[in-house]
């Protein structure tokens, strides 16, 4: 992996609110998973496994951060492609709208403000 890619990964992982969103996701997902996986330990009928508890919060944090960084890298790398793709899609939609047959008057001749049924 090149040093410039590592730098971009690092920058994306600490910018644009990624750490806060990852922390919130880890808090929600980690809490739910801990309740599911260690519910008996949390109510006192079994010993609490601290390493499992910590990993249950760390894994969602890193997965959320990984997803955000991949999205940012993909968006930055394909910005020009996305613009041309959006322009092509808009042209295709315009062509389809222009080629549609007009709705017949019988279907729209209703007392409800000319709305088609």
Chimera marker file (.cmm) of the C-alpha trace (Angstrom):
<marker_set name="trace">
<marker id="1" x="0.000" y="0.000" z="0.000" r="1" g="1" b="0" radius="0.5"/>
<marker id="2" x="1.442" y="3.360" z="-0.960" r="1" g="1" b="0" radius="0.5"/>
<marker id="3" x="2.152" y="6.018" z="1.612" r="1" g="1" b="0" radius="0.5"/>
<marker id="4" x="-0.250" y="8.433" z="-0.065" r="1" g="1" b="0" radius="0.5"/>
<marker id="5" x="-3.079" y="5.875" z="0.165" r="1" g="1" b="0" radius="0.5"/>
<marker id="6" x="-2.305" y="5.256" z="3.841" r="1" g="1" b="0" radius="0.5"/>
<marker id="7" x="-2.384" y="8.998" z="4.433" r="1" g="1" b="0" radius="0.5"/>
<marker id="8" x="-5.741" y="9.372" z="2.664" r="1" g="1" b="0" radius="0.5"/>
<marker id="9" x="-7.168" y="6.480" z="4.694" r="1" g="1" b="0" radius="0.5"/>
<marker id="10" x="-5.960" y="8.116" z="7.904" r="1" g="1" b="0" radius="0.5"/>
<marker id="11" x="-7.336" y="11.542" z="6.924" r="1" g="1" b="0" radius="0.5"/>
<marker id="12" x="-10.742" y="10.110" z="6.004" r="1" g="1" b="0" radius="0.5"/>
<marker id="13" x="-10.901" y="8.100" z="9.225" r="1" g="1" b="0" radius="0.5"/>
<marker id="14" x="-10.508" y="11.191" z="11.427" r="1" g="1" b="0" radius="0.5"/>
<marker id="15" x="-12.457" y="13.771" z="9.405" r="1" g="1" b="0" radius="0.5"/>
<marker id="16" x="-16.030" y="14.686" z="8.486" r="1" g="1" b="0" radius="0.5"/>
<marker id="17" x="-17.543" y="13.365" z="11.691" r="1" g="1" b="0" radius="0.5"/>
<marker id="18" x="-16.473" y="9.775" z="11.011" r="1" g="1" b="0" radius="0.5"/>
<marker id="19" x="-15.169" y="9.143" z="14.554" r="1" g="1" b="0" radius="0.5"/>
<marker id="20" x="-18.371" y="10.421" z="16.177" r="1" g="1" b="0" radius="0.5"/>
<marker id="21" x="-20.652" y="8.425" z="13.862" r="1" g="1" b="0" radius="0.5"/>
<marker id="22" x="-18.534" y="5.314" z="14.391" r="1" g="1" b="0" radius="0.5"/>
<marker id="23" x="-18.626" y="5.831" z="18.143" r="1" g="1" b="0" radius="0.5"/>
<marker id="24" x="-22.415" y="6.196" z="18.120" r="1" g="1" b="0" radius="0.5"/>
<marker id="25" x="-22.808" y="3.091" z="15.964" r="1" g="1" b="0" radius="0.5"/>
<marker id="26" x="-20.475" y="1.152" z="18.250" r="1" g="1" b="0" radius="0.5"/>
<marker id="27" x="-22.387" y="2.280" z="21.327" r="1" g="1" b="0" radius="0.5"/>
<marker id="28" x="-25.741" y="1.173" z="19.931" r="1" g="1" b="0" radius="0.5"/>
<marker id="29" x="-24.608" y="-2.060" z="18.282" r="1" g="1" b="0" radius="0.5"/>
<marker id="30" x="-22.185" y="-2.961" z="21.089" r="1" g="1" b="0" radius="0.5"/>
<marker id="31" x="-24.849" y="-2.491" z="23.742" r="1" g="1" b="0" radius="0.5"/>
<marker id="32" x="-27.353" y="-4.648" z="21.868" r="1" g="1" b="0" radius="0.5"/>
<marker id="33" x="-24.787" y="-7.372" z="21.201" r="1" g="1" b="0" radius="0.5"/>
<marker id="34" x="-23.602" y="-7.353" z="24.816" r="1" g="1" b="0" radius="0.5"/>
<marker id="35" x="-27.179" y="-7.732" z="26.022" r="1" g="1" b="0" radius="0.5"/>
<marker id="36" x="-27.654" y="-10.671" z="23.669" r="1" g="1" b="0" radius="0.5"/>
<marker id="37" x="-24.297" y="-12.369" z="24.241" r="1" g="1" b="0" radius="0.5"/>
<marker id="38" x="-23.758" y="-11.693" z="27.929" r="1" g="1" b="0" radius="0.5"/>
<marker id="39" x="-27.256" y="-11.117" z="29.229" r="1" g="1" b="0" radius="0.5"/>
<marker id="40" x="-26.905" y="-13.793" z="31.891" r="1" g="1" b="0" radius="0.5"/>
<marker id="41" x="-23.621" y="-12.273" z="33.060" r="1" g="1" b="0" radius="0.5"/>
<marker id="42" x="-25.131" y="-8.811" z="33.197" r="1" g="1" b="0" radius="0.5"/>
<marker id="43" x="-27.954" y="-9.983" z="35.483" r="1" g="1" b="0" radius="0.5"/>
<marker id="44" x="-25.465" y="-11.765" z="37.737" r="1" g="1" b="0" radius="0.5"/>
<marker id="45" x="-25.976" y="-15.459" z="37.025" r="1" g="1" b="0" radius="0.5"/>
<marker id="46" x="-22.664" y="-15.922" z="35.183" r="1" g="1" b="0" radius="0.5"/>
<marker id="47" x="-19.211" y="-14.324" z="35.274" r="1" g="1" b="0" radius="0.5"/>
<marker id="48" x="-18.708" y="-11.260" z="33.073" r="1" g="1" b="0" radius="0.5"/>
<marker id="49" x="-16.142" y="-11.664" z="30.288" r="1" g="1" b="0" radius="0.5"/>
<marker id="50" x="-14.487" y="-8.232" z="30.029" r="1" g="1" b="0" radius="0.5"/>
<marker id="51" x="-12.478" y="-9.021" z="26.881" r="1" g="1" b="0" radius="0.5"/>
<marker id="52" x="-15.676" y="-10.050" z="25.053" r="1" g="1" b="0" radius="0.5"/>
<marker id="53" x="-17.384" y="-6.907" z="26.245" r="1" g="1" b="0" radius="0.5"/>
<marker id="54" x="-14.576" y="-4.669" z="24.973" r="1" g="1" b="0" radius="0.5"/>
<marker id="55" x="-14.379" y="-6.467" z="21.614" r="1" g="1" b="0" radius="0.5"/>
<marker id="56" x="-18.132" y="-6.205" z="21.224" r="1" g="1" b="0" radius="0.5"/>
<marker id="57" x="-17.750" y="-2.412" z="21.175" r="1" g="1" b="0" radius="0.5"/>
<marker id="58" x="-14.461" y="-2.211" z="19.248" r="1" g="1" b="0" radius="0.5"/>
<marker id="59" x="-15.504" y="-4.341" z="16.268" r="1" g="1" b="0" radius="0.5"/>
<marker id="60" x="-18.568" y="-2.211" z="15.322" r="1" g="1" b="0" radius="0.5"/>
<marker id="61" x="-16.447" y="0.948" z="15.696" r="1" g="1" b="0" radius="0.5"/>
<marker id="62" x="-13.828" y="-0.306" z="13.249" r="1" g="1" b="0" radius="0.5"/>
<marker id="63" x="-16.417" y="-1.689" z="10.826" r="1" g="1" b="0" radius="0.5"/>
<marker id="64" x="-18.276" y="1.607" z="10.777" r="1" g="1" b="0" radius="0.5"/>
<marker id="65" x="-15.038" y="3.523" z="10.239" r="1" g="1" b="0" radius="0.5"/>
<marker id="66" x="-13.969" y="1.088" z="7.510" r="1" g="1" b="0" radius="0.5"/>
<marker id="67" x="-17.272" y="1.577" z="5.681" r="1" g="1" b="0" radius="0.5"/>
<marker id="68" x="-17.027" y="5.366" z="5.878" r="1" g="1" b="0" radius="0.5"/>
<marker id="69" x="-13.409" y="5.393" z="4.664" r="1" g="1" b="0" radius="0.5"/>
<marker id="70" x="-14.219" y="3.060" z="1.762" r="1" g="1" b="0" radius="0.5"/>
<marker id="71" x="-17.128" y="5.292" z="0.787" r="1" g="1" b="0" radius="0.5"/>
<marker id="72" x="-14.950" y="8.427" z="0.920" r="1" g="1" b="0" radius="0.5"/>
<marker id="73" x="-12.162" y="6.828" z="-1.101" r="1" g="1" b="0" radius="0.5"/>
<marker id="74" x="-14.622" y="5.522" z="-3.671" r="1" g="1" b="0" radius="0.5"/>
<marker id="75" x="-16.416" y="8.871" z="-3.913" r="1" g="1" b="0" radius="0.5"/>
<marker id="76" x="-13.152" y="10.790" z="-4.285" r="1" g="1" b="0" radius="0.5"/>
<marker id="77" x="-11.770" y="8.372" z="-6.858" r="1" g="1" b="0" radius="0.5"/>
<marker id="78" x="-14.874" y="8.300" z="-8.997" r="1" g="1" b="0" radius="0.5"/>
<marker id="79" x="-16.059" y="11.908" z="-8.790" r="1" g="1" b="0" radius="0.5"/>
<marker id="80" x="-15.544" y="12.513" z="-12.494" r="1" g="1" b="0" radius="0.5"/>
<marker id="81" x="-17.095" y="9.160" z="-13.419" r="1" g="1" b="0" radius="0.5"/>
<marker id="82" x="-20.087" y="9.931" z="-11.221" r="1" g="1" b="0" radius="0.5"/>
<marker id="83" x="-20.651" y="13.271" z="-12.940" r="1" g="1" b="0" radius="0.5"/>
<marker id="84" x="-20.607" y="11.719" z="-16.399" r="1" g="1" b="0" radius="0.5"/>
<marker id="85" x="-22.783" y="8.807" z="-15.229" r="1" g="1" b="0" radius="0.5"/>
<marker id="86" x="-25.317" y="11.228" z="-13.716" r="1" g="1" b="0" radius="0.5"/>
<marker id="87" x="-25.369" y="13.246" z="-16.927" r="1" g="1" b="0" radius="0.5"/>
<marker id="88" x="-25.907" y="10.069" z="-18.988" r="1" g="1" b="0" radius="0.5"/>
<marker id="89" x="-28.678" y="8.893" z="-16.661" r="1" g="1" b="0" radius="0.5"/>
<marker id="90" x="-30.417" y="12.261" z="-16.907" r="1" g="1" b="0" radius="0.5"/>
<marker id="91" x="-30.236" y="12.103" z="-20.687" r="1" g="1" b="0" radius="0.5"/>
<marker id="92" x="-31.708" y="8.571" z="-20.681" r="1" g="1" b="0" radius="0.5"/>
<marker id="93" x="-34.581" y="9.673" z="-18.450" r="1" g="1" b="0" radius="0.5"/>
<marker id="94" x="-35.251" y="12.679" z="-20.676" r="1" g="1" b="0" radius="0.5"/>
<marker id="95" x="-35.292" y="10.390" z="-23.727" r="1" g="1" b="0" radius="0.5"/>
<marker id="96" x="-37.722" y="7.998" z="-22.039" r="1" g="1" b="0" radius="0.5"/>
<marker id="97" x="-40.044" y="10.824" z="-21.026" r="1" g="1" b="0" radius="0.5"/>
<marker id="98" x="-39.983" y="12.215" z="-24.543" r="1" g="1" b="0" radius="0.5"/>
<marker id="99" x="-40.788" y="8.788" z="-26.048" r="1" g="1" b="0" radius="0.5"/>
<marker id="100" x="-43.729" y="7.963" z="-23.767" r="1" g="1" b="0" radius="0.5"/>
<marker id="101" x="-47.113" y="7.720" z="-25.381" r="1" g="1" b="0" radius="0.5"/>
<marker id="102" x="-49.602" y="10.308" z="-24.261" r="1" g="1" b="0" radius="0.5"/>
<marker id="103" x="-52.355" y="9.086" z="-21.999" r="1" g="1" b="0" radius="0.5"/>
<marker id="104" x="-55.678" y="8.713" z="-23.754" r="1" g="1" b="0" radius="0.5"/>
<marker id="105" x="-58.488" y="11.134" z="-22.931" r="1" g="1" b="0" radius="0.5"/>
<marker id="106" x="-60.833" y="8.326" z="-21.793" r="1" g="1" b="0" radius="0.5"/>
<marker id="107" x="-58.559" y="7.358" z="-18.895" r="1" g="1" b="0" radius="0.5"/>
<marker id="108" x="-58.191" y="10.956" z="-17.741" r="1" g="1" b="0" radius="0.5"/>
<marker id="109" x="-61.755" y="12.105" z="-18.258" r="1" g="1" b="0" radius="0.5"/>
<marker id="110" x="-62.778" y="11.837" z="-14.649" r="1" g="1" b="0" radius="0.5"/>
<marker id="111" x="-64.298" y="14.430" z="-12.345" r="1" g="1" b="0" radius="0.5"/>
<marker id="112" x="-61.300" y="14.180" z="-9.969" r="1" g="1" b="0" radius="0.5"/>
<marker id="113" x="-59.344" y="17.063" z="-11.555" r="1" g="1" b="0" radius="0.5"/>
<marker id="114" x="-58.267" y="15.078" z="-14.594" r="1" g="1" b="0" radius="0.5"/>
<marker id="115" x="-56.167" y="12.617" z="-12.623" r="1" g="1" b="0" radius="0.5"/>
<marker id="116" x="-55.577" y="9.254" z="-14.272" r="1" g="1" b="0" radius="0.5"/>
<marker id="117" x="-57.019" y="6.222" z="-12.585" r="1" g="1" b="0" radius="0.5"/>
<link id1="1" id2="2" r="1" g="1" b="0" radius="0.2"/>
<link id1="2" id2="3" r="1" g="1" b="0" radius="0.2"/>
<link id1="3" id2="4" r="1" g="1" b="0" radius="0.2"/>
<link id1="4" id2="5" r="1" g="1" b="0" radius="0.2"/>
<link id1="5" id2="6" r="1" g="1" b="0" radius="0.2"/>
<link id1="6" id2="7" r="1" g="1" b="0" radius="0.2"/>
<link id1="7" id2="8" r="1" g="1" b="0" radius="0.2"/>
<link id1="8" id2="9" r="1" g="1" b="0" radius="0.2"/>
<link id1="9" id2="10" r="1" g="1" b="0" radius="0.2"/>
<link id1="10" id2="11" r="1" g="1" b="0" radius="0.2"/>
<link id1="11" id2="12" r="1" g="1" b="0" radius="0.2"/>
<link id1="12" id2="13" r="1" g="1" b="0" radius="0.2"/>
<link id1="13" id2="14" r="1" g="1" b="0" radius="0.2"/>
<link id1="14" id2="15" r="1" g="1" b="0" radius="0.2"/>
<link id1="15" id2="16" r="1" g="1" b="0" radius="0.2"/>
<link id1="16" id2="17" r="1" g="1" b="0" radius="0.2"/>
<link id1="17" id2="18" r="1" g="1" b="0" radius="0.2"/>
<link id1="18" id2="19" r="1" g="1" b="0" radius="0.2"/>
<link id1="19" id2="20" r="1" g="1" b="0" radius="0.2"/>
<link id1="20" id2="21" r="1" g="1" b="0" radius="0.2"/>
<link id1="21" id2="22" r="1" g="1" b="0" radius="0.2"/>
<link id1="22" id2="23" r="1" g="1" b="0" radius="0.2"/>
<link id1="23" id2="24" r="1" g="1" b="0" radius="0.2"/>
<link id1="24" id2="25" r="1" g="1" b="0" radius="0.2"/>
<link id1="25" id2="26" r="1" g="1" b="0" radius="0.2"/>
<link id1="26" id2="27" r="1" g="1" b="0" radius="0.2"/>
<link id1="27" id2="28" r="1" g="1" b="0" radius="0.2"/>
<link id1="28" id2="29" r="1" g="1" b="0" radius="0.2"/>
<link id1="29" id2="30" r="1" g="1" b="0" radius="0.2"/>
<link id1="30" id2="31" r="1" g="1" b="0" radius="0.2"/>
<link id1="31" id2="32" r="1" g="1" b="0" radius="0.2"/>
<link id1="32" id2="33" r="1" g="1" b="0" radius="0.2"/>
<link id1="33" id2="34" r="1" g="1" b="0" radius="0.2"/>
<link id1="34" id2="35" r="1" g="1" b="0" radius="0.2"/>
<link id1="35" id2="36" r="1" g="1" b="0" radius="0.2"/>
<link id1="36" id2="37" r="1" g="1" b="0" radius="0.2"/>
<link id1="37" id2="38" r="1" g="1" b="0" radius="0.2"/>
<link id1="38" id2="39" r="1" g="1" b="0" radius="0.2"/>
<link id1="39" id2="40" r="1" g="1" b="0" radius="0.2"/>
<link id1="40" id2="41" r="1" g="1" b="0" radius="0.2"/>
<link id1="41" id2="42" r="1" g="1" b="0" radius="0.2"/>
<link id1="42" id2="43" r="1" g="1" b="0" radius="0.2"/>
<link id1="43" id2="44" r="1" g="1" b="0" radius="0.2"/>
<link id1="44" id2="45" r="1" g="1" b="0" radius="0.2"/>
<link id1="45" id2="46" r="1" g="1" b="0" radius="0.2"/>
<link id1="46" id2="47" r="1" g="1" b="0" radius="0.2"/>
<link id1="47" id2="48" r="1" g="1" b="0" radius="0.2"/>
<link id1="48" id2="49" r="1" g="1" b="0" radius="0.2"/>
<link id1="49" id2="50" r="1" g="1" b="0" radius="0.2"/>
<link id1="50" id2="51" r="1" g="1" b="0" radius="0.2"/>
<link id1="51" id2="52" r="1" g="1" b="0" radius="0.2"/>
<link id1="52" id2="53" r="1" g="1" b="0" radius="0.2"/>
<link id1="53" id2="54" r="1" g="1" b="0" radius="0.2"/>
<link id1="54" id2="55" r="1" g="1" b="0" radius="0.2"/>
<link id1="55" id2="56" r="1" g="1" b="0" radius="0.2"/>
<link id1="56" id2="57" r="1" g="1" b="0" radius="0.2"/>
<link id1="57" id2="58" r="1" g="1" b="0" radius="0.2"/>
<link id1="58" id2="59" r="1" g="1" b="0" radius="0.2"/>
<link id1="59" id2="60" r="1" g="1" b="0" radius="0.2"/>
<link id1="60" id2="61" r="1" g="1" b="0" radius="0.2"/>
<link id1="61" id2="62" r="1" g="1" b="0" radius="0.2"/>
<link id1="62" id2="63" r="1" g="1" b="0" radius="0.2"/>
<link id1="63" id2="64" r="1" g="1" b="0" radius="0.2"/>
<link id1="64" id2="65" r="1" g="1" b="0" radius="0.2"/>
<link id1="65" id2="66" r="1" g="1" b="0" radius="0.2"/>
<link id1="66" id2="67" r="1" g="1" b="0" radius="0.2"/>
<link id1="67" id2="68" r="1" g="1" b="0" radius="0.2"/>
<link id1="68" id2="69" r="1" g="1" b="0" radius="0.2"/>
<link id1="69" id2="70" r="1" g="1" b="0" radius="0.2"/>
<link id1="70" id2="71" r="1" g="1" b="0" radius="0.2"/>
<link id1="71" id2="72" r="1" g="1" b="0" radius="0.2"/>
<link id1="72" id2="73" r="1" g="1" b="0" radius="0.2"/>
<link id1="73" id2="74" r="1" g="1" b="0" radius="0.2"/>
<link id1="74" id2="75" r="1" g="1" b="0" radius="0.2"/>
<link id1="75" id2="76" r="1" g="1" b="0" radius="0.2"/>
<link id1="76" id2="77" r="1" g="1" b="0" radius="0.2"/>
<link id1="77" id2="78" r="1" g="1" b="0" radius="0.2"/>
<link id1="78" id2="79" r="1" g="1" b="0" radius="0.2"/>
<link id1="79" id2="80" r="1" g="1" b="0" radius="0.2"/>
<link id1="80" id2="81" r="1" g="1" b="0" radius="0.2"/>
<link id1="81" id2="82" r="1" g="1" b="0" radius="0.2"/>
<link id1="82" id2="83" r="1" g="1" b="0" radius="0.2"/>
<link id1="83" id2="84" r="1" g="1" b="0" radius="0.2"/>
<link id1="84" id2="85" r="1" g="1" b="0" radius="0.2"/>
<link id1="85" id2="86" r="1" g="1" b="0" radius="0.2"/>
<link id1="86" id2="87" r="1" g="1" b="0" radius="0.2"/>
<link id1="87" id2="88" r="1" g="1" b="0" radius="0.2"/>
<link id1="88" id2="89" r="1" g="1" b="0" radius="0.2"/>
<link id1="89" id2="90" r="1" g="1" b="0" radius="0.2"/>
<link id1="90" id2="91" r="1" g="1" b="0" radius="0.2"/>
<link id1="91" id2="92" r="1" g="1" b="0" radius="0.2"/>
<link id1="92" id2="93" r="1" g="1" b="0" radius="0.2"/>
<link id1="93" id2="94" r="1" g="1" b="0" radius="0.2"/>
<link id1="94" id2="95" r="1" g="1" b="0" radius="0.2"/>
<link id1="95" id2="96" r="1" g="1" b="0" radius="0.2"/>
<link id1="96" id2="97" r="1" g="1" b="0" radius="0.2"/>
<link id1="97" id2="98" r="1" g="1" b="0" radius="0.2"/>
<link id1="98" id2="99" r="1" g="1" b="0" radius="0.2"/>
<link id1="99" id2="100" r="1" g="1" b="0" radius="0.2"/>
<link id1="100" id2="101" r="1" g="1" b="0" radius="0.2"/>
<link id1="101" id2="102" r="1" g="1" b="0" radius="0.2"/>
<link id1="102" id2="103" r="1" g="1" b="0" radius="0.2"/>
<link id1="103" id2="104" r="1" g="1" b="0" radius="0.2"/>
<link id1="104" id2="105" r="1" g="1" b="0" radius="0.2"/>
<link id1="105" id2="106" r="1" g="1" b="0" radius="0.2"/>
<link id1="106" id2="107" r="1" g="1" b="0" radius="0.2"/>
<link id1="107" id2="108" r="1" g="1" b="0" radius="0.2"/>
<link id1="108" id2="109" r="1" g="1" b="0" radius="0.2"/>
<link id1="109" id2="110" r="1" g="1" b="0" radius="0.2"/>
<link id1="110" id2="111" r="1" g="1" b="0" radius="0.2"/>
<link id1="111" id2="112" r="1" g="1" b="0" radius="0.2"/>
<link id1="112" id2="113" r="1" g="1" b="0" radius="0.2"/>
<link id1="113" id2="114" r="1" g="1" b="0" radius="0.2"/>
<link id1="114" id2="115" r="1" g="1" b="0" radius="0.2"/>
<link id1="115" id2="116" r="1" g="1" b="0" radius="0.2"/>
<link id1="116" id2="117" r="1" g="1" b="0" radius="0.2"/>
</marker_set>
